[in-house]
């Protein structure tokens, strides 16, 4: 399902094709998941768990290392994350999972790039929001694909955007 999810629009995913990919019958998929939406939710839930583990491992003492690992993470998961967000309204239950993913991202950014608590509250809130935006998969996509940067250049661009906020 994950390969199809990453490459095929949700409305074109057929349970028969997913079943064939898994080497089982369509009826087996229906018995196990009940519907295409339930299969999609189960797949996204599983991947969200994997994303959480990968992102937690990417948080290092050094912002440079954290940004490097974030780019590596997005090279694997970035397109899938963005596709899931765009298709969430089409799948019952998926908007709630996507909201949990976004909430995790915000929390992770705040922990991974902790700001000086002595900063005035308005400045700390503004910088925190900027960090979340810089570390978002959409920013990665803009740099990588719209901007035509390779992973190393994307990493450098993210550092140039983020590191001044941490000073």
N, C-alpha and C positions, 0 to 999 in steps of 0.2 A: 504494500500500500504506500509506503514511504516514497518509493521511486515514482509511482504514479502521482502521488500527491505533489511532489516537487516539479513534475513536468506536464501535468494535464490539468486543465481547468476542472474544478469540482463537478460542474454539471456534465462533463464528458467522461467522468470516471464511471465505469460499469463494474458492478459486483462480479459479473462473470469473468471479466479480465483480471480483477484482483485475485479471484479464486484460482484462475489458471496460473497466474504468477506464483501463487503459493502451492500449486500442485494439489489443490483440493477442488471440490465441486462448489458451485454457487450456493447450493443448499447448505453446505457446511458453513460457509461464511454467514449466511442468514441465521442459522441455528446459533452460531457463536456470538454474533453481534446484533442481530435483529434488523438492522437497516444500514444503509450507506452512511447516514448521519452518525449513527452510533459507532460504526467502524472508524469514521473520520475522527470523532471525538476521542476514541480509544488510542488511535495512532498519535494524535496531537498531545494527549495526556502523557503518553510514554515518552515522546520526544521532549516535551517540556521538562520532564524529570531529568532526562539526559542533559538538556541545556543548562538546567540549574547546577548540576554536578560540574559541567565544563566551565561555567562562568565562575563558580566558587573557586575552582582550581586556578582560574585566570587572575584572581585578585592577589597581587603580590605587594610586598613592602614598597617596591619601586614602581612609580607610575609608568616609567618607560617599559618595564616588563609586563605590566598589566595591559597597557595599550597594545603591545606586541601580541600578547595572547588573545586579546579581544579581536584583533584583525584575523588571527588564525581561526578563531571561533566563527567569525562571520564568513570567512571563506568557505567553511563547511555548512553553516546553518543560515547565513544571512538571507539568501533568496527564499528559502523555505519559510523563515519567519515572516518575511514581508508578504509572501503569497498567502500564508495562513491568515494574517491580519486582513488582507483585502477580501478574502473569501468568507471570513467569519460570519457576516450577516446572512449568508446563504444556508448556513447549517445550524439547525437548532442545537443549543448547548455550547456551540463554539465561541460565541461572544464572551461568555463567562470565563472560558479557559484563556482566551486571548487577553482579557482584562487581568487575570492573574499573572500572565506572562509580563504584561506591561508593568504591573505593580512590582513584580520581582526585579525588573530592570531598574526601576527608579530606586528601590531599596539597595540593590547591588551597587549602583553608581555612588550613592551616598556613603556606603561603607567602604568601597574600593578606593574612593578619592575623597576621603574625609577632609572636610574643611576645618580651618582653625575656628574653634568655638568662640574665640574672642572677637571674631568679625561681627560688626553690627548686623542685627537680624535681617534687615532688608537686603544687605549686600550678600549675606550668606545664602538667603533664599534665591536671589538672582543667580549667583554663581552655581548653586546646586542645580537649578533648572538648566543653565547653560551646559553643565557637565552631562546631564541626562540627554540633552539634545545632541551633543557632540558624540556621545557613545551609542547613539541609536543606530539600528540597522539601516534606517533610511539615510542617515549621513554617510554610512559606509557605502551604500549603493550609489549615492550621488558622486562620491569621490571615485569609486571603482569603475562604475559603468558610465554614468553621465560625464564624468570628468576624464575618463580613460586612464586612470592611474593604475599601476600595478600594485600588488600587496605592499611592497616596501615603501612605495611613494604614498600609499594610503596611510600607512602607519606614521610616516613622517608628517603628513598633513594633519592627522589627528593629534599628534604630539604638539604641533605648532598651535593648534586651536586650544588644546586642553591645558598644557603645562602653565601658561601664564595665569590661568584661573587659580591654580594651586599655590602660586607664589604668595 
